[in-house]
Amino acid sequence: MENITIRPAEPGELAAVAELRWRWITENGDAPALAERADFVRHFVTWANENTSSHRCMVLLRDTEIIGMAWLAVLRRVPTPYALHRASGDLQCVYVVPEARDAGLGGRLIDATLTAARELGLERVTVHSSPRAIPAYARHGFESSPRLLHNHVARSTS
């Protein structure tokens, strides 16, 4: 049996997480990257270090190798008379390397991230999913909401 661990990423692991993000985005090869790989990794690590208060990264490890990631973006919400301290989350960048997919590891990563969201007291967690992953998120409690709307203010390739 493989030794699988899911835990918060450590600062020294952010370059490996950046490599996963690079791999994910370039997997499909739809368009050429705007940055060179090394430049992207440096930028990503700097970004992650600058955004620790709003973005938390969970990593999925097989033994000591990082084979997956999930990010929880935390957004503080406007207080109400009933709740002075409010926040919600957005599950982002859930990725498991292709050779480890379809073994339930992505679901374990989702569950671990939702546990972290509960520990933070978040009111809700949203996710913007690819069509392929919608059933996985549904299996872990995500459901469509007629009240949650979005607007594509700017188009991006991520």
C-alpha positions in Angstrom: 0.0 0.0 0.0 1.3 3.4 -0.9 2.1 5.9 1.9 -0.4 8.8 1.1 -0.4 12.0 3.1 -2.5 15.1 2.8 -1.4 18.2 4.7 -0.7 21.9 4.4 2.2 22.8 2.1 5.4 23.8 3.7 7.2 26.9 2.4 10.0 24.9 1.0 7.6 22.9 -1.1 6.1 25.8 -3.1 8.5 25.3 -6.0 7.2 21.7 -6.4 3.6 23.0 -6.2 4.5 25.6 -8.9 5.8 22.7 -11.0 2.4 20.9 -10.6 0.6 24.1 -11.7 2.8 24.4 -14.7 2.3 20.7 -15.6 -1.5 21.1 -15.2 -1.8 24.2 -17.4 0.6 22.9 -20.1 -0.8 19.4 -20.1 -3.4 20.3 -22.7 -1.0 22.4 -24.7 -3.8 24.6 -26.0 -1.7 27.7 -26.2 2.0 28.6 -25.7 2.9 29.7 -22.2 3.6 33.5 -21.8 6.4 32.8 -19.3 9.4 30.4 -19.3 9.0 27.6 -16.8 11.8 28.8 -14.4 10.3 32.4 -14.4 6.9 31.0 -13.7 8.1 28.9 -10.8 9.9 31.9 -9.3 6.8 34.1 -9.8 4.5 31.5 -8.3 6.6 30.9 -5.2 6.8 34.7 -4.6 3.0 35.0 -5.1 2.3 32.1 -2.8 4.5 33.6 -0.1 2.9 37.0 -0.5 -0.7 35.5 -0.2 -0.4 33.2 2.8 -3.2 35.1 4.6 -5.7 34.6 1.9 -4.6 31.4 0.1 -3.8 28.1 1.8 -2.3 25.2 -0.1 -2.9 21.5 0.7 -0.5 19.0 -0.8 -1.0 15.3 -1.6 2.1 13.2 -1.1 3.0 9.7 -2.1 5.8 8.9 0.3 7.8 12.2 0.0 6.7 13.1 -3.6 4.1 15.8 -4.1 1.6 14.4 -6.5 -1.4 16.7 -6.0 -2.5 20.1 -4.6 -5.6 22.1 -3.7 -5.8 25.7 -2.8 -8.4 27.3 -0.5 -8.8 31.0 -1.1 -10.4 32.7 1.9 -12.4 35.8 1.5 -13.5 37.9 4.4 -17.2 38.9 4.2 -19.1 42.0 5.3 -20.2 41.7 9.0 -23.8 41.4 10.0 -25.4 42.0 13.3 -25.7 38.2 13.7 -22.1 37.4 12.7 -19.3 40.0 13.2 -16.6 37.8 11.7 -17.5 36.1 8.5 -15.6 34.4 5.7 -16.2 32.1 2.8 -13.8 30.1 0.7 -13.2 29.1 -2.9 -11.6 25.8 -3.7 -9.1 26.4 -6.4 -6.5 24.5 -8.5 -7.3 20.9 -7.4 -4.9 18.8 -9.3 -3.6 15.2 -9.1 -0.9 14.0 -11.5 -2.5 11.9 -14.3 -0.8 8.7 -13.3 -2.4 8.9 -9.8 -5.9 9.7 -10.9 -9.0 7.6 -10.6 -7.9 6.1 -7.3 -9.9 8.4 -5.0 -7.0 10.6 -4.1 -8.6 13.8 -5.6 -11.6 13.1 -3.3 -9.4 12.8 -0.3 -7.7 16.1 -1.2 -11.1 17.8 -1.6 -12.2 16.4 1.8 -9.0 17.5 3.6 -9.5 21.0 2.1 -13.1 21.1 3.3 -12.0 20.0 6.7 -9.6 23.0 6.8 -12.4 25.3 5.7 -14.6 24.0 8.6 -11.7 24.6 11.0 -11.5 28.2 9.8 -15.2 28.6 10.3 -16.0 29.4 6.7 -19.7 29.8 5.9 -19.4 28.1 2.5 -16.9 26.9 -0.1 -17.5 27.4 -3.8 -15.6 25.8 -6.7 -15.4 26.5 -10.4 -15.0 23.1 -12.0 -14.2 21.6 -15.2 -17.0 19.4 -16.6 -15.0 16.3 -16.0 -14.7 17.0 -12.2 -18.3 18.1 -11.5 -19.3 14.5 -10.4 -16.3 14.4 -8.0 -17.3 17.6 -6.4 -20.9 16.5 -6.2 -19.8 13.3 -4.4 -18.1 15.5 -1.8 -21.1 17.7 -1.0 -21.0 20.4 -3.6 -24.3 21.3 -5.3 -25.6 23.9 -7.7 -27.1 27.0 -6.3 -29.6 29.2 -8.0 -28.4 32.1 -5.9 -24.7 32.0 -6.7 -24.0 33.9 -10.0 -20.8 34.9 -11.7 -19.7 37.3 -14.3 -16.7 36.8 -16.5 -15.2 40.3 -16.1 -12.0 39.3 -17.9 -11.4 36.1 -19.7 -8.3 34.1 -18.7 -6.8 30.8 -19.8 -6.6 29.4 -16.3 
